[in-house]
Amino acid sequence: MRRFPLFQTKMLQGSSILGHEGPLVIRVSFSACVVCTVCLPLLGLITCVFISSVFHYEDSTGTHCRVPNYLPSISASISLSPECHIWRFCIGLHSAPRLLVAFTYFKFYKARFSSRFPESLLSRFSLAFSVCENLGLLLLTYVSSSETFFVHKEGFVLFLVSSLIYMLTTCRLWKTIKKHSLSPEDAKSHCWKVRFLLLNMSFCAFAGFFYWKHNMYCESGSYTLFALFEYLVVFSNMAFHLTAVWDFKSREVMVISTSEDKDF
């Protein structure tokens, strides 16, 4: 298999660049697509939290029981303006490439496990929960907590549950791949997937505990710790998805435009 640099982009034409007589082909390494897909929500989140902490500190850190809080939660950070517009732009832009990654994984699993029933079934579950994770993220993004809290909360729950099940099924599939593969890249990918899954589950447990503690006892600092672990849940989720760089290092994304009807 040929290896391609991470951010290599190629534009090729059939026979004439100026006349565009042949088809136009644009190639981008799949690794670059994955990195950009992960970086969009990462940079969007960091930007929103920074703006909220600096310019909207009181509004973003206020709690229902008015105890001291020093970090804005993600929901609070993305519900203010202009933070909500920045977050919606980043999530909207990243959602289509993320679906592309999900279907690429499904196609990869389908070819790999065509004669193995348990793994073939798990690959379908993996695709379904990956799509649900993306839908949950879109729902909690475009319906803010300040607009309709119930819908925003359900979107967050859908995102959280779907992402955990997706990561579990993915680790199970890559355990089988590692078992029958001699590639060190496959072993490394499985190892880091498991690590990020365990971190994500631990951070989810801590975030849930401090959220419950805040709502039950209104203790000072509980919501701050909830917000901190909420960040870590999202960061570990992003890191898990970033392991696709190892899984598809030699793949490319191609866009082809024909010269006659301009179809893509």
N, C-alpha and C positions, 0 to 999 in steps of 0.2 A: 504493500500500500504506500502511496506517496504521502509525504508529510508536507503540510502547508504552514507557512508562518501564521501567527495568530491573527494579525490584522491585514492580511494580504487580500487585495481586491483586484480583480481582473475584468477588463472590458474588452470584448472581442467582437469583431464584425466579420461578416462573410467575405466580402471582396473589396468593398470600398467604404472608407470611413466617412467621406464627405457625401457621397451619393447614397449611402446606406442601402446598397443593393442586396446585401445578405442579412441574415438575422443578427440582431444585437444580443449578445450574451454577457450578463453580469454575474460574476462569481465572487462570493464572499465566504471565507472559511467559517464553518459552523461554530468553531470556538469563539470567533469574534462576535457572532450572533448571540451566543449564550452570555458572554461577558456583558455586552450592551444591554441585554434583556434584564440581567440582574442589577446592573449599575443604575438603571433608570429609577426603580423604586428606592434603591439605597440612597442615591443622591437626593431624590425627592424628599425622603423621610428626614435625612440630616438637615436639609434646608428648612423644612417646615418646623422641626423642633428648635432649630437655631432662631428662626424669626419669632416663634412663639415665646421662647425664653427671653429674648432681648427686647422685643417691642410689645408683646402682649402677655407679659408675665402674670399679671393679676388675673386676667381673664382665663388663661390657659391652666393655671395651677389652683384655681378655686375649687373647693369641694362642697358637697351638700351639707356637711356638718361643720364647715368652717374651721377645720383644724389645719395647722401649718403643713404645707406641701411645697416641695422644692423642685419637682420635675413635672412637666406637662405630660399627660398620657398621650398616646398616639391619637386617640379619638378626639381629644381636645385640640391637639396640634393641627389636625387636618380639617377642623370644622370652622376655623376662623378665616378671615380674608386678609391678605392674598394667599395664605397657606393652602386653602382648599383648592384653589385654581391650579397651583403648582402641583399638588399631589394628584389631582384628577388628570392633568396633562401627562404626567409621568406614567401613571397606571394605565391610562387609555392607550398610550403609545407602546407600552410593553406587553399589552394583553395578547395581541395577534402573534408576535414572535413566540410568546410563551405557549400558545396553543400549537404552534408549529413544532416546538420542542416536544410537547406531549405526544403528538401524533408520530413524530420521528422515533421516539422511544417505543411506541406501540408497534410500529412497523419493524423495528429492530427485534423486539421480543417475539413477534409473530414469525419471523424468519428463523429465529433461534430455537423456539419451542414449539414448532409446528406439530411435532409428534408426542409432546408431553402435556397431558391433560391438566395437571395441577398448575403448572407454570403458565400454560395458555390461558386458563381461567383467571389467574392472578394478573396477567398482563392486561386483560380487559378491565378488571377492577382498578388497576393502576391508572389506566386512561380515564375511566369514569371519575375517579376521585381527583385526578389532576384537573379535569375540566371543572368539577365542582369547586375546587379550591380557587380557581381563577374567577369563577362566577361569584363566589362569596367575597372575594377581594374587590371585584367591581361593585357589588352591592353595598358593602360598607364604605366604599370610596364615594360613590355618587349619591348616597343617602347619608348625610352626616348625622352625628348624634344630637346636634342642636335642632335638626329639622324633624326627623321621626326616629326617636331613640329606639323603639321596639324593632323597627326594620333594620336599623344600623346594628343593633345587638345580634339579631338573627343572622345577618351577613357575617359578622365576626365569628359567631359560633360555627357557621357553615365552613368558613375559611379554616378555622382552627382544627375542627374535627376531620375535615377532608384532607388537610395537609398531613396530619398525624397518620391517618390510614394510608395515604399515598406513600409516605416515607417508609412505613412498615412493610407494605407490599413490595416496594422497590428494593429494600434491603434483602427481603426474602428471595427475590428474583436474582439479585446480584450474588447472593450466596451460592446459588446453583451455577451461575456463570463462572464464578471464581473456581468452583470445584472442578469444572471441566475445561478450564482455560489455563494455558501456560504463560499468558501475558502478564507481566508485572503491573501493567497499567490497570488491568481488571482487578487484580488483588488490592492495589492501592485505592482504587475507586470504591470498592466494597468496604474497605477498612474505614475510610473517611466518611462514607455514608452512615455507617453504624455509629461512629463517634458523634456526628452532627445530630443524628436521631436521638441518641441518649441525652445529649446536651439540650436539645429542644424539649424533650419530655420533662427533664429536670426543671428547666426554666418555666415551662407551663405550670408545673406543680407549685413552684414558689410564687409565681404570679397569681395563681388562683387562691393560694393560701392568704397572701397579703391583701387581695381584693376582698375576700371573705372577712378577714380581720378588720379591715377598714369599715366595711358596712355594718359589722356586728358591734364593734367597740369604739369606732371613730378615734382610734389611737393616732397620735401625732407621728408622722413618718411612715405609717403603713402604706398610704397611697403613693408616697415617693418610691418605696421599695417595689410596689406593684408596677409603677411606670418603668422603673429600671429593668425589672425582669421581663416586662412586656417588650422593651427594646431588644433584649437578648433573645427572646422567642423569635422575633422577626429576623434578626441578624443570623441566627442559626438556621432558620428556614432558607434564607438567601444562600448561605454557605452550602447547604445541602444541594440546592438546585445548581450551584456553580460546579459541582462535580461532573456535570455533563461535559465540561471541557475535556476531561480525560476519556470519557466514553465515546466521543465523536471527534477526536483530534484530527483525523485524516479526512473528515467529510467536508463537503462544500454546499452552500446554498446557491442555487442557480436561478436567475430570472432571464427568460428568453423572450424577445420581442421579434415577431416576424416582420419582414419588410413590406408585405403587401397590405395586410389589414390592420397592422399595428397591435395585434392581439398579444397579450402576455401569457 
